[in-house]
Structures are given as structure tokens and as C-alpha cells.
């Protein structure tokens, strides 16, 4: 993997790495509810170019004890949308879209419901499901939806840009005040109701409601009459 500088970064699925020094890292907490959104950080490369990034709340615990101000790190993957860097060197994830989770075992919604969350923590599963309901209100940087297959239903959460691509709702651009008031999801999101997708799901480390909740890492429509694309959460 080639090494580039921060000044060379741009959108478009770059396969590269960058060596940077971590200058500052802090909890991103938004008043008035004092909700933790994740970890913010500032890094600089050897040319003096600086970059601000964010580690989402759902993976913040995995990185908080590994990062220290003043130390040098190699970032081994750049998000395809040109957004904030979320992955640190050592996480071996193939970003080549439809092949990203080619080794994920296939499971049904029914099987996931009866799995022990402690034994499948960190695992990903390929699951076909139909979107039957969206929660009426959007949480901070996420949308909750229910998928169904053969009469069994599963609660899932989709975050950030992936939520935008799936539902058409750009929750990353919502005004903070609206976001913290859990604004009602726009009606455009309901266009995906009754559509069937092949999802890549992983169990969340913390609950966002009653029962077992899964995070959507990737999705692709099963009906070719819909847009034929696959998107990946990084």
C-alpha cells in the first residue's frame, strides 16, 4: 500500500496509508443533553498539514485505550466518500465494495434472534430481510429500522453516511438542535419500506432498545429493478 501526504487526500476510494502524529484527542459532547457522539482528534503529517477526524461512538471504545497524544500512527485506509478517517492501521478490511464481506457467513433473521450476543461479538453475517418499519424519530447520527424475513423481525441501526445512502436522509447534515431533539424522520425515508435487501449485520456493543440490536455495515438491493449498488460502512 503506497504512502501519501494529507495534502494529497481526496474523494474516490484511495488505497493508501498516511503517517501522522496525534496532536489532540477529546470526547465530542454536544449540549444541552451532554450526549457523547464519539471521539474527535487532530493529526498532522511531516509537512505540517493538519486534519480533523472523528471516531463514531459505536467503535470509540475499541480505540480510546490505543490512542495517545503525541504518538505517531499509520492510518491504513481512507473512507471512499472522502469523509473523516475512522480506521486505524491493523484493521484488515477490504474496501472493494461487493467483496468487502465475502467471507461473512449467511444467516437468517430467525437464527440471529437466537444467537448469544457474547459469542458473536465482532462477527458479521449476511442476512436477507425486508424493511417493514422505521422508528418514528431519528436518534443522533443514526436511524433505527425493523427488517423481517419469514415472519421473524429484527431491530437494526444504520449510522451516518450509510443511513443517507439507504434512506435518503442525510442525518450527518442535520442541525445539532434538531438532532438532539430527535427530529422526526422525513417521509422520503419511507420509500424503502417493503424493499428487500441483502444486509451485512453485526451485533452492537450496546443496546439501542429492547432485545438484540444489530448494526448495518453494508447493504445491496435483492431486486434488480432498484439501483444496483453495494455500499459499505467503514
C-alpha positions as CSV (number, residue, x, y, z in Angstrom):
1,X,0.0,0.0,0.0
2,X,1.5,3.3,-1.1
3,X,2.1,6.2,1.3
4,X,0.8,9.7,0.6
5,X,0.5,13.1,2.4
6,X,-2.5,14.7,3.9
7,X,-2.4,17.4,1.2
8,X,-3.0,14.7,-1.5
9,X,-6.2,13.3,0.1
10,X,-9.3,13.5,-2.0
11,X,-12.6,11.5,-2.6
12,X,-12.6,8.4,-4.6
13,X,-11.6,5.2,-2.8
14,X,-7.9,5.6,-2.4
15,X,-5.8,2.6,-1.4
16,X,-3.0,4.2,0.6
17,X,-1.6,4.9,4.0
18,X,-0.6,8.1,5.9
19,X,1.9,8.5,8.7
20,X,0.7,11.2,11.2
21,X,1.2,12.4,14.7
22,X,-1.8,12.6,17.0
23,X,-1.9,16.1,18.4
24,X,-5.1,16.1,20.3
25,X,-8.0,13.7,21.1
26,X,-11.1,14.5,23.1
27,X,-14.7,13.4,23.7
28,X,-17.2,15.0,21.4
29,X,-20.1,16.0,23.7
30,X,-23.0,18.2,22.5
31,X,-25.0,20.3,25.0
32,X,-27.6,20.6,26.3
33,X,-28.2,16.9,26.8
34,X,-24.4,16.2,27.1
35,X,-24.6,13.2,24.7
36,X,-21.4,11.6,23.7
37,X,-21.2,11.4,19.9
38,X,-17.7,9.9,19.7
39,X,-14.0,10.8,19.8
40,X,-12.7,13.8,17.9
41,X,-9.0,14.1,17.0
42,X,-6.5,16.3,15.2
43,X,-3.4,14.9,13.4
44,X,-0.6,16.4,11.5
45,X,1.9,14.9,8.9
46,X,5.6,15.7,8.5
47,X,4.8,18.6,6.1
48,X,2.7,20.3,8.7
49,X,-0.7,19.7,7.1
50,X,-3.4,19.1,9.8
51,X,-6.6,17.1,9.6
52,X,-9.6,16.7,11.9
53,X,-11.3,13.3,12.2
54,X,-13.9,11.5,14.2
55,X,-14.3,8.0,15.6
56,X,-18.0,7.2,15.9
57,X,-19.5,6.3,19.3
58,X,-20.2,2.6,18.3
59,X,-16.5,1.9,17.9
60,X,-14.9,4.6,20.1
61,X,-14.3,2.1,23.0
62,X,-12.2,0.0,20.7
63,X,-9.8,2.9,20.0
64,X,-9.8,5.0,23.2
65,X,-7.2,2.9,25.0
66,X,-5.0,2.6,21.9
67,X,-4.5,6.3,21.1
68,X,-2.3,8.7,22.9
69,X,-1.5,12.4,22.2
70,X,2.0,13.0,20.8
71,X,2.4,9.5,19.3
72,X,2.9,8.6,15.7
73,X,0.4,6.4,13.9
74,X,-0.1,4.9,10.4
75,X,-3.6,5.3,9.1
76,X,-4.2,2.4,6.7
77,X,-7.4,3.1,5.0
78,X,-9.2,6.2,3.6
79,X,-13.1,6.3,3.5
80,X,-14.4,6.1,0.0
81,X,-16.6,9.1,0.4
82,X,-13.7,11.4,1.2
83,X,-15.1,11.9,4.8
84,X,-13.4,11.6,8.1
85,X,-10.9,8.9,8.8
86,X,-12.3,6.2,11.0
87,X,-10.0,3.2,10.7
88,X,-6.5,2.8,12.2
89,X,-3.7,0.6,10.8
90,X,-4.2,-3.1,11.8
91,X,-7.8,-3.4,10.9
92,X,-7.8,-5.5,7.8
93,X,-10.9,-4.5,5.9
94,X,-11.2,-4.8,2.1
95,X,-12.9,-1.7,0.8
96,X,-13.6,-3.1,-2.6
97,X,-17.4,-2.8,-2.2
98,X,-19.2,-6.1,-3.0
99,X,-16.2,-8.2,-1.9
100,X,-15.7,-6.4,1.4
101,X,-17.5,-9.1,3.4
102,X,-17.3,-12.0,1.1
103,X,-16.4,-14.4,4.0
104,X,-19.4,-13.4,6.1
105,X,-21.5,-16.5,6.8
106,X,-25.1,-16.5,5.7
107,X,-27.7,-16.4,8.4
108,X,-31.5,-15.9,8.7
109,X,-33.2,-13.3,10.9
110,X,-34.6,-16.2,12.9
111,X,-31.1,-17.6,13.6
112,X,-29.8,-14.2,14.6
113,X,-32.6,-13.8,17.2
114,X,-31.5,-16.9,19.0
115,X,-27.7,-16.3,19.0
116,X,-25.8,-15.4,22.1
117,X,-24.6,-11.8,21.7
118,X,-21.4,-12.5,23.7
119,X,-20.3,-15.4,21.3
120,X,-20.9,-13.4,18.1
121,X,-19.4,-10.1,19.2
122,X,-17.3,-8.8,16.4
123,X,-18.7,-11.2,13.8
124,X,-20.5,-10.2,10.6
125,X,-23.4,-12.0,9.0
126,X,-25.0,-11.9,5.5
127,X,-28.8,-11.6,6.0
128,X,-31.7,-11.1,3.6
129,X,-34.5,-9.0,5.0
130,X,-37.4,-6.7,4.0
131,X,-37.6,-3.3,5.6
132,X,-41.0,-3.2,7.3
133,X,-40.8,-0.2,9.7
134,X,-38.7,2.8,10.5
135,X,-38.7,4.2,14.0
136,X,-40.7,7.5,14.0
137,X,-37.8,9.6,15.3
138,X,-34.2,9.7,14.4
139,X,-31.5,9.4,17.0
140,X,-28.2,11.1,17.0
141,X,-26.4,10.3,13.7
142,X,-28.5,7.1,13.3
143,X,-31.8,5.7,12.1
144,X,-33.4,2.6,13.5
145,X,-35.4,0.2,11.3
146,X,-37.0,-3.2,11.6
147,X,-36.3,-5.9,9.0
148,X,-38.3,-9.1,8.5
149,X,-37.9,-12.5,6.9
150,X,-40.3,-15.4,7.1
151,X,-42.3,-13.8,9.9
152,X,-39.3,-13.0,12.1
153,X,-38.3,-9.4,12.8
154,X,-35.0,-7.9,13.8
155,X,-34.1,-4.4,15.0
156,X,-31.2,-2.8,13.2
157,X,-29.4,0.5,13.4
158,X,-27.7,2.4,10.5
159,X,-25.3,5.2,11.1
160,X,-24.0,8.3,9.3
161,X,-23.4,8.3,5.5
162,X,-24.7,4.7,5.2
163,X,-28.0,5.9,6.7
164,X,-28.1,8.6,4.0
165,X,-27.4,6.1,1.2
166,X,-30.1,3.7,2.4
167,X,-32.9,6.0,3.4
168,X,-32.2,9.3,1.5
169,X,-32.0,11.2,4.8
170,X,-28.7,13.0,5.3
171,X,-28.6,12.8,9.1
172,X,-24.9,13.9,9.2
173,X,-26.0,17.4,8.0
174,X,-28.9,17.9,10.4
175,X,-28.7,20.9,12.6
176,X,-27.4,20.0,16.1
177,X,-30.5,21.4,17.8
178,X,-32.8,19.3,15.5
179,X,-30.6,16.2,16.0
180,X,-30.6,16.4,19.8
181,X,-34.4,16.9,19.8
182,X,-34.7,13.6,17.9
183,X,-36.4,15.2,14.9
184,X,-39.0,13.2,13.0
185,X,-37.7,11.2,10.1
186,X,-38.6,12.8,6.8
187,X,-41.1,11.0,4.6
188,X,-38.5,10.3,1.9
189,X,-37.1,7.6,4.1
190,X,-40.3,5.6,3.9
191,X,-39.6,4.9,0.2
192,X,-37.5,1.8,1.4
193,X,-40.5,0.3,3.2
194,X,-41.2,-3.2,1.8
195,X,-38.0,-3.3,-0.1
196,X,-35.8,-6.3,0.3
197,X,-32.0,-6.1,0.8
198,X,-29.1,-8.3,1.5
199,X,-27.5,-6.8,4.6
200,X,-24.2,-7.4,6.4
201,X,-25.1,-7.2,10.1
202,X,-23.1,-7.2,13.3
203,X,-24.3,-7.1,16.9
204,X,-23.9,-3.7,18.6
205,X,-21.8,-3.5,21.8
206,X,-24.6,-1.6,23.5
207,X,-28.3,-1.7,23.2
208,X,-30.4,0.9,21.4
209,X,-33.7,-0.6,22.6
210,X,-35.3,-3.7,23.9
211,X,-33.9,-7.0,22.6
212,X,-30.9,-7.7,20.4
213,X,-29.9,-4.9,18.1
214,X,-27.7,-5.2,15.0
215,X,-25.7,-2.6,13.1
216,X,-25.9,-2.4,9.3
217,X,-22.4,-2.5,7.8
218,X,-23.4,-3.0,4.2
219,X,-26.5,-3.4,2.0
220,X,-27.5,-4.2,-1.5
221,X,-31.0,-4.5,-3.0
222,X,-32.1,-8.0,-4.0
223,X,-34.4,-6.7,-6.6
224,X,-32.5,-5.6,-9.7
225,X,-35.3,-3.1,-10.6
226,X,-33.8,-1.0,-7.9
227,X,-30.4,0.8,-8.2
228,X,-27.7,-2.0,-8.4
229,X,-25.2,-0.8,-5.9
230,X,-23.5,-2.0,-2.8
231,X,-22.3,0.3,-0.1
232,X,-20.1,-0.4,2.8
233,X,-19.9,1.1,6.3
234,X,-16.4,1.7,7.5
